[in-house]
Amino acid sequence: MNEIPTDQLNARRLRQLIFGMVILLTFEGLARKAAPTEFRVPLFFLKDFLTLAMAFYVFRMPMAPMIQSLWGGYMAMVVLLIPSILVTAWHDPLLAIFGAKQYLLYPIVGFAMFMAFENSGRAEIHAFFRWTALLILPTALLAFIQARLPYDNWLNMSVNGESLKGFSAADELRVSSTFSFVAQYCAFLNAQIFIILIALQGWRKQSFNWRILGILFIPAIVLSCFITGSRGAVIGNMAIIFLAGMLVSMKAQVRNVFQIIAVAVVLYLAVLALHYLSPNSTAAYSARENGHLIGFSTEVRDRVVGSFLSLVQDKSLKTFLGNGLGVMSNGSDVLSSYAASWRERLWTETDFSSTLFEGGYYLVIVWYGFRLFVVLTTLRHFLSDIDVEHSASIAFCQAFVTIIGTMGTLAFQPPIAIWWWLGVGTVMLYSWKCIEPPESEEKRDEAKLPPPVKKIRGRSLYAEVIHRRK
């Protein structure tokens, strides 16, 4: 029996871990609500153990030239974060480990995404996105059910068993589906827009059942975005669509620009149909946006601008090295009394203000510099490497990477960071597949063919099968 080469085995393990991570991110909230209390904390940290398992394989595999610049930027980030880690350790050593994890652990997911499929055929990569896109269906169905359940139903409670009635709008609950919080549901929906577009490539060539499922993706994601009542889901995806169109136009590919316009029109018609057929599903969002379903209200514009300008009001809290990494992250108050003391009297809601509070002006420069480097690196590869066949779908991925990398709460919302790094890995992966020598694909196809079997004269087909089994 032939042994599988080590690199192929490692890549297979990475693919299994990535799919397991996607399933965990999608159903973690539901699992934590249903699980006994003593299992909720282990479930919360399970994504960290999965990422550490990915790191085990990533560090064993050779680094492809395509991602070496990103790896160099990541290593620089590790070194530059040492002063912030030491400052945090002075307050609480356990918090220093937790805080460093928030900034340095999840980039591994992006490298794992690339390495897992680096030597895979396009059909295998496409299959991964098709199965991941399917997750929009059960999550949308559960969200629809939740919206019709009473506030005190366990599905509508927080993971700690608290009522979420305070998050309702127009007497409609802002549901979180299978996720722990609405914000994590929004991150999933922002990622799903590029996942679905990749999954729908070659839609007409798929089986009848897959084509039916593909048709359901559109109403499912529209329903999901509005039923959350969240601007992050609706306006976030609007921004991704708009930026995707701009990115494709920069590549001077008129046909793909029209494809993106067609996607926007179909989604808009789906919004109108949803509002007509199920007005309750859009009620919460409409109430928050003064009756509008599409557009950027003054409050939204103020919040977007305020995410960068609304800082901690107390100037004494703005220091060069900050007050400790991870203080504002979910779960820090459980691990650290130092973090709990801050969380009792202060909450920095936005990503920028949290970065400034946790790591001071130093971390703002280092952290946002690293994120900008990642965005520009992926953008460079998108513009130079992605071919006509994939530019429309990967433009949505690049738009997701750009918008979330600029404005997402990556340091204190691990699920958002993981979805973002999956997007980064996807852009780099498809950039490689678009410039990969054709003979590499042919060699992989040949390797999958079974070796020829010499048939012994006079032996029946049945005997031949039995002999091969022996």
Number of C-alpha atoms within 10 A of each C-alpha: 3 4 6 9 8 11 16 15 14 20 24 16 15 27 21 13 20 22 16 14 22 19 13 20 23 24 17 22 25 19 19 23 21 14 13 9 13 9 12 19 12 13 16 17 11 16 21 18 11 18 21 16 15 26 20 14 19 22 12 11 16 10 13 14 10 14 19 12 14 21 17 11 15 19 12 13 18 14 9 15 19 12 14 23 22 17 18 28 17 11 16 17 15 13 25 23 15 21 26 21 16 21 20 15 19 27 22 23 29 25 27 26 26 26 26 27 23 19 18 18 15 14 8 11 20 17 13 18 19 21 14 18 23 19 18 24 18 14 23 23 14 16 25 19 13 22 20 12 14 12 18 13 11 17 23 24 18 18 22 11 14 11 15 16 16 10 14 17 16 13 13 22 25 28 29 29 29 25 27 23 16 20 20 23 28 25 23 24 23 30 25 26 23 28 27 24 23 24 24 22 16 10 16 10 9 13 9 11 8 16 15 12 15 19 12 14 23 19 20 18 24 24 22 29 27 25 28 29 29 22 18 21 26 24 18 20 25 18 16 25 23 16 19 26 22 16 23 26 16 12 17 12 15 11 13 21 21 15 15 21 16 12 14 16 12 13 17 15 13 18 21 14 14 18 18 12 10 12 13 19 26 25 24 25 26 20 16 18 20 9 12 14 20 13 11 14 13 10 11 15 11 13 14 14 11 14 17 13 13 16 20 19 10 7 8 7 14 19 15 15 22 22 22 27 35 29 30 26 21 12 17 21 19 11 13 19 14 17 23 17 12 14 16 9 7 11 14 19 14 21 21 24 22 25 30 24 27 27 29 22 16 18 22 21 13 16 18 15 14 18 20 14 17 21 20 14 17 24 21 13 17 25 17 12 19 23 18 14 11 17 25 27 23 26 28 32 31 28 25 29 29 24 18 24 23 16 14 21 21 24 25 24 18 22 25 26 25 24 27 29 24 25 28 29 27 25 27 26 23 24 24 20 22 17 12 14 10 10 9 14 16 11 10 13 12 11 10 8 8 7 8 6 8 7 10 9 6 7 10 11 10 8 12 14 10 10 10 8 7 5
